[in-house]
Amino acid sequence: MTKGVWSMAEKDIDKLLSMTDSKYRLSVVTAKRALQLRSGAPSVLPTEQRVKTHNLVTQAMRELATGKLIVGTELMDEARFHQDYVRQRQAQLQAMLNAERERERD
């Protein structure tokens, strides 16, 4: 674990643990939020508070520690998020296909 992640975990671990019923649930929620961020979910943190590295687990922990996301209620619904992601990806692929067709016509 890098020093930045470790100090973040030490600083807010009690607060984060109080938001869940177990260490296991905290790790699952943090991992799910990190995956959501990786897939393009918007961060609830102001730009200056976002992680300067690509460590999305740390960013997910910071988001949870702010209280802006509440475990079990305000975290993005998994099914809805997946549907939104699939729609977004399909739109990107369609745009790429349309651009390729335009190039072929020229």
Order of alpha helices (4+ residues) and beta strands (2+ residues): alpha-alpha-alpha-alpha
